[in-house]
Structures are given as structure tokens and as C-alpha cells.
């Protein structure tokens, strides 16, 4: 699923080093939280993730595919701080606050790789193709991690539009999945207070190939 929020002004947001300092500070205060290196960016920066809890069910929250969507990183960090104090019973949460480090630090939507710019949220394999897949080390590292960590559920944070959307997002008229009822149920829980729109990604936002949710 993808959760989207409105994006306020940029000036209030910390840079990636400040994100890392906050993670280190939280890790020093609790045994519930452990940081790890997801992988390396194309500019050789470590992409840091965090696990919270020790349950058998593995779930993932990934934020900031688009570097200029700073609010998504802030929501991820606020959630991380909350669950570090109150872990979810039976669940291990895997949280990636900033996937696109260079874009985040540069205030740019895209990510650099070999002198070119790519949209990380068009860099995954999909039934309708994409610009990639895996032009970027960050998206490859995330896909490999999901497989290795036995992730069974995931959400990604964006700030494009106030909505919670679910697959499919690719360019096809056949947008139904076997899990539509479950997605709608979970979306309803996620928007109980905000009253954000809940719906299929293609219908609510726009069709896009190579996206994370697909």
C-alpha cells in the first residue's frame, strides 16, 4: 500500500546526517530498536534502516523514494520513535526512513546514477515494464532485502496527495487484485482519523509503470 500526504514547506526538514543522528540517539535509549545497512546508494552512501521489535511477522515501511517529499521522512521518523517505545506484539517492523539519499539531500525528486537521473518509483519490475528495472542500487537493495527478510506486508510513504492507495498502479485497464477487499479494509483503518481517499492507485492518482507497490 502507499500512503500519501500533503507536503509543507521544505525549510523545516533535517538533512540525512540529522536523520542518522536521531536514529543513533533512539538506538542508544532502547533495546527494542536496531539499525542496519540496507545497502549502498549509487554515490556510495549507506542506506540505513531500523528494525523494531522481535515478532515472527515481518512488516516494512519505506519512505522517501522521491527526495523532495520530505514530509514522508518526517512521518517515518515520528512513527519509528513511537513504536520504539511501544513495539507491536508479534511483529518485527522494518523501517527505511530515506531510500533516496542523494535526492533527499539535494531537494530533488530523482536519484542520480552514472551521470543520469532516475525516478526510484519507476525502477521496479512490473508486468507492464518500466524504465528499469534496477537502474539504482537503492531499489535493488530494497527488493533483495524484502526477499531475504520474508516481508509479508509493506507500506510506502509519499507526499503527493492525501490518499491511501493500493495496487495495481501500472498502465492497464485490468486493475483488480485478489486482495482488493483486504486493501480496502486496511485503507479504511489507516484513514479513520484523516478521512483521506482510499482506492486503487491507478484510479486515485494516475497509472505508472515500475512502481514500488506493484
Secondary structure, 3 states (H helix, E strand, C coil): CEEECCCCCCCCCCCHHHHHHHHHHHHHHCCCEEEEEEEECCCCCEEEEEEECCCCEEEEEEECCCCCCHHHHHHHHHHHHHHHHCCCCCEEEEEECCCCHHHHHHCCCCEEECCEEECHHHCCCCCCCCCCCCCCHHHHHHHHHHHHCCEEEEEEEECCCCEEEECCCCCCCCCCCCCHHHHHHHHHHHCCCCCCEEEEHHHHCCCCCCCCCC
